[in-house]
Amino acid sequence: GVAISTYAKYCYNKLQKAALTGAKKGLKKPNIEEIRHAKNAVFNPSMFGSSLQDIIAMQKERYPDRQLPWVQTRLSEEVLALNGDQTEGIFRVPGDIDEVNALKLQVDQWKIPTGLEDPHVPASLLKLWYRELEEPLIPHDFYEQCITHYENPEAAIAVVHSLPRINKMVLCYLIRFLQVFVQPANVAVTKMDVNNLAMVMAPNCLRCQSDDPRIIFENTRKEMSFIRVLIQHLDTSFMEGVL
């Protein structure tokens, strides 16, 4: 009872994404559960690759009072629960890709499996979730402002507060989360200072739309600097207790 155009649009979008990001990574072939999940995805959209607005709409029935995406807060909490703030190379060292794929499948079914041991796995999936958002966390309309004010804390913070509400909330939650990791006692163990964290997180928040390698190269430095300035200067205390 579903129009063919519904399938066609879904498949077209999947092909477009595959053309950009490549095939599924990992050594293992898709298992039966993954295939079943993929078959139903047209009726049950994934939390990966969707817009923030759609993700909030998806969770309305389960979590009507949540202001933030469940997938964001739950994976962030899991990284900390597994002592990610005391793990060398957190967010830089990738988790086992097959474990990350398995966790992604579980998360898309609103589950976090018990028995996770490696914080790199939820950390990798969290980065993937930000990176795969349909529109970047900091929307394209604000990109030029970000790379213009990459060294000016006051102007950079003003950009954050001018974002659409859901983007602002999700970004401020991320920055507050990263501010945990830049505490000196944690950096001493993780070896991930503010520069390293900005380097690995900037591509998950900002997307340069230019095809010119020179512009991409130049803007990469500015993107990193913008995120570093936010980690160092953005007051995220208003996010305390917000879920």
N, C-alpha and C positions, 0 to 999 in steps of 0.2 A: 504493500500500500504506500510505498515511498516513491516519489517522482524520480525518474532517472536523472533529472537535472541535479538533484541533491547529491547523488553519488558522483556525478560528473564534476561538480564544483569541488567536492571534497578531494577527489583524486587529482584534480588539476592543482589544487593548493599543495597537496603532498608532493607531487612531482616538482613543482616550483621550489619547494623547500629542499628536496633531495638534490636538485641541481645546484643549489647554493652550498649545502652543507655536506654533501656526499652520502654514501650509504651508511647503514647502521654499523657502528664501530663494535669491535669485539671479536673474539675467537669462536664463541659458541654460535651455532645456528639458532634461529628463533625456536623456542619450545612451544608446546601445544597451548600453554596458557597465554603466551605472547600473541600467538596467531589468533586465538579466540578474542583477545582484547582488541587487536587491530581490526578484526571484522566488525566489532560492535562500536568502534570509535566514531563512526559517522553519526551514531545515535547518542553516544556518550562522549562528548568532546574531551580531549586531553587537557590537563592543566599546563602542559608544556606546549609552547607555540601559540597559545591563545592570548587575547588582550587582557589587561588587568580588569577591565570592566566585566568581561565575560567570565573570568575566574571568580570574581566576587558574586556574580549571578549564579554560577554553578554551585557555590557553597551556601547559598541563601537558605536552602531547606535544612541542611545539616547544622549550619552555624549562622543563624540569622543575625546575631548581635556582633559578629566579628567585623572589624574595620579593615583588617589586613588579610591577605591571602593565607589560608591555613597552610598551604604547601611551603610558603616562605618561613613562617614562624616555626613550624614543626621541624623542618630540616635544620634551621638555625639552632633550635633547642637541642637537637640530636648531636650536632657538632660539639656543643659545649658539654653535653651529658657524657660524651665519649672522650672528654678532656682534650678537645681540639686546641684549646688555648695553651696546652702544655705539650703540643706535638710539633716536632721540627718539620718545617716546610709546609705547614697547613695552608691550603689554598694554592700552593705552588706544585706540590707533589700530587699527581693524579691518583685517584683510587682505582682499584682493579676494574677495568671497563665492564667485564661481565657482571661483577657485583653491582656496579652502578646501574647497568641496564635492568638488573633484577629489582633493585630498589625503586627505580623509576616506575616499573610495572606495578609494584605494591602501592606506591604513593598515589598513582592514578586511580587506585581502587580505595583510596582514603585510608590506607594502612601504613604504619611504620613497623616493619617486622622486629620482633625482639631478637636479641642475639647478635646484633651488629657489634663489631669489635673495632673496626678501623675507622677513625674519624675522617680519613681522606675520602671515604665513599660518600657519606652525606654531604661533605664539603664540595666534592666534585659535582654532585647532582644539583646542589644549590646554585653553583656557578652556571650550570647548564640551564637551569630554570630561568635565571636572569637573562642569559644570552639568547635563549630561544623565544622570549616574549615577542608577540606579533609586532608590536611597536616597541622601540627601545624604552627602557625605564625612564630616561630623560628624552622626551619626544623630540623628533627631528626639528620641530619649530623652535626649540630652545638651544639647538646645537651651537649655532654661531655665537650666541651669548656666552655659552660655557667656555669656548676656546678663546673668546675675547677677554674674559675676566679670569683667566686661569691662574693669575698671580695676585688677584685682589680679593682678599677674604670677604670684605663687606659686600662687594658686587656679586661674588659667587654665591653667598648666602641669600642675597636678594633674588637671584635666579631660582634657587630652590623654593623660596616662599611664593614665587609666581607660578609654579607648576600647577597643573590640575590637582585637585585634592588627593585623589588616590595615588597618583605618581609621587606627590610630595610625601605622603605617609609611608609608602613602601620604601622610598629612597632614604628617608630619615631613620626608618627601622634598620635598614642596611648599614647606614653610617654609624648608628649607635652600636650595632653589633660589632662592626670593625673596630670601634673605639675600645672595646674590651681587649682586643688583640694587641693594640699598640701600647698597652701598659708595660713599662720597662721590665717588670718581673716576668711577663709572658714573652716579650721579645727576646729576652736572654735565653729562653728555651727554644722558641719556635724559629728564631733567626729571621722572622718576618717583620721587619720594621715598617714604618708608615710608607716608605718609598716602595718597598716590595709589595705591600698590600695594594697600594694604588696602581701599581703596574699590572697585577693580575686581575684587579676588579674593574678598572676603567673600560676595557673592551666589553664588559657585561652591562655597562650602564649607558655608554655613548656609542653611536655608530656613525662613522664618517660615510657620507653618500658619494664622495668623489671617487672616480676611477683613476685619478692621476696619482702614481706612486709617490711623487714628491710631496703632494698635499697630504696624502695618507701618512707618510713618514713624519712630516712636520707636525701634523695634528695629533699624532699618537703621543708625543711628548706633552702637548698642551692638555690632552684628555687626562693623562696621568697626573699632571700638576693640579688640575681642577679637582679631581677626586681626593688628592692628598690634602689640598686646602680645606676641603669639607671635613675630612677625618680630624684634622688639627683644630678647626675653628668653629664648626657647626655645633650650636647648642641643641642637643637632642633630649634634654631632660624632660621636655613635655611628652615624650614618647614612653616614659616609664609606666609600665603596667598596661600599655595599649596592646591589644591583640586583634 
